[in-house]
Amino acid sequence: MLASVEFDVSGEDRVFRDAVREFLATHLREELRAGSRATPTVFAEPEISRVWQTILHEKGWLAYNWPKEFGGTGWSPMQRYIFEKECALADAPGLPVLGLKLLAPVLCEYGTAEQQQYYLPKILSGEHYWCQGFSESGAGSDLANLRTSAVKDSAGYVLNGAKLWTTHAHFADHIFCLARTDGAVKPQRGISFFLVDMRQPGVRVRPIRTLAGDHEVNEVFLENVRVPAGDLVGEEGEGWSIAKFLLENERGGSCHAPRLLADIARLRAEAALEPAGDGTSVIDDPLFAARLSRLELEAQALEITELRNLEQMGLGQRPGPQSSIVKLVASDLRRQVDALAVNVFGYVGMQLELQRPLYGADGPAPLHTKSAQVATPRYLNSQAWAIFGGSDEIQRTIIAKTVLLI
Ligand SMILES: Cc1cc2nc3c(=O)[nH]c(=O)nc-3n(C[C@H](O)[C@H](O)[C@H](O)COP(=O)(O)OP(=O)(O)OC[C@H]3O[C@@H](n4cnc5c(N)ncnc54)[C@H](O)[C@@H]3O)c2cc1C
């Protein structure tokens, strides 16, 4: 575990932080930390994320961003931030966010009592694993173009269409989906939000390989897929507003700075190693050291912005369009940090891929080896940050139109 970057906490928050540290020291097993460090993709695979989910659920700390009446922890914004920061510093795996952090707030805000009572406990326990069916071919940046149709009949709705770039659909048993219920009105007004059980005939998942060769995203085909009327969220035609609420949470509802700062701290430690054993290390390069320090400062600035956002949400307000600022900055920093890691490890990583001997018989330090192996695929996969949840160009447009009011 990395030494914690000291954060200015005092009083009750310090007691809370120590309790979190104690819990992580005793419950976050080394194989989970190692799995997290070795993850090349944007999302952690269920093999580790679900184990960590269960551990947190048993402790009662899983729903830390949910309202208290739905099982939330009731933590203050600062406590939520401390928790995320300590988890990042301890190399905790990412959680399955699609259910926990994207769908759950939608159900709390727009769901019926039946939907809340049925779905929320299953998201928490991990019984349901969710994926997100928004994007389609020709409907990514502009979701108003989507063509998946939902036709009402006596038993509910019948869905037909195809979704694209669906993260972890190959693990999921449920998909929350946007589909067109009315083709005669303004495109945005004809869209509805559905909860779809994927364990039925007519749902087909086809893998898409990422640039790094990983299987993280998919195409999902829906052919005469049945959705009971009770699994429509909100009103018919309310899907556009619900999607905007969800996307605000996707962009700014989670904190990105803790993980970025933890990765920067790790990179600093690893850049100080002497891979060739000749007394030189990457951190001695003044240009590298300056780039790393600049990224650290920018991540600290993001941290302050994220804390401000959390305080706003603690007052019951939505993340708001300023979540686009968070997404844009985080996306840029993530790619820069991962690029810098390739500077340190790229060559070593390639050698490992080719299974060649490294630096003599003993090879490099174990920490160095693992980071080297993952640096290049992680850098390639991190390019997706500029695309998913709305591309950088779309975030800039939102900021201009709704934050700067240009
Ligand atoms: C790794 C990954 C995971 C994803 N996971 C999911 C998922 O789980 N569920 C899901 O529903 N979707 C997912 N997506 C899809 C993602 O949300 C879309 O790819 C994204 O919204 C962009 O849409 P598009 O790919 O159709 O590109 P397009 O909308 O065709 O855009 C192509 C280019 O044109 C630019 N552009 C488009 N419109 C404008 C405009 N008005 N002004 C300026 N520039 C513009 C874009 O910025 C982009 O550079 C994922 C994508 C990736 C890469």
The ligand as an ORCA input file, in Angstrom:
! r2SCAN-3c Opt
* xyz 0 1
  C     -14.761      2.270    -24.117
  C     -16.146      2.778    -24.346
  C     -17.168      2.357    -23.523
  C     -18.484      2.781    -23.751
  N     -19.471      2.276    -22.955
  C     -20.763      2.581    -23.249
  C     -21.835      1.938    -22.534
  O     -21.619      1.134    -21.620
  N     -23.098      2.253    -22.887
  C     -23.392      3.160    -23.859
  O     -24.568      3.425    -24.100
  N     -22.401      3.755    -24.572
  C     -21.105      3.480    -24.292
  N     -20.088      4.060    -25.013
  C     -20.448      4.910    -26.165
  C     -20.104      6.375    -26.001
  O     -20.995      7.027    -25.129
  C     -20.147      6.983    -27.421
  O     -19.105      6.370    -28.166
  C     -19.941      8.479    -27.405
  O     -21.077      9.127    -26.882
  C     -19.662      9.029    -28.824
  O     -20.604      8.585    -29.733
  P     -20.168      7.908    -31.129
  O     -19.169      6.858    -30.840
  O     -21.415      7.533    -31.839
  O     -19.406      9.063    -31.930
  P     -20.077     10.234    -32.770
  O     -21.230     10.798    -32.011
  O     -20.324      9.738    -34.138
  O     -18.906     11.281    -32.791
  C     -17.757     11.124    -33.627
  C     -16.865     12.355    -33.417
  O     -17.588     13.541    -33.784
  C     -17.610     14.466    -32.697
  N     -18.906     15.120    -32.628
  C     -20.124     14.531    -32.743
  N     -21.106     15.455    -32.589
  C     -20.482     16.634    -32.368
  C     -20.948     17.966    -32.128
  N     -22.253     18.247    -32.063
  N     -20.031     18.938    -31.942
  C     -18.711     18.660    -31.976
  N     -18.204     17.418    -32.216
  C     -19.071     16.434    -32.397
  C     -17.390     13.614    -31.451
  O     -16.800     14.364    -30.427
  C     -16.434     12.537    -31.959
  O     -15.119     13.005    -31.942
  C     -18.769      3.681    -24.801
  C     -17.728      4.131    -25.621
  C     -16.436      3.686    -25.407
  C     -15.345      4.163    -26.331
*
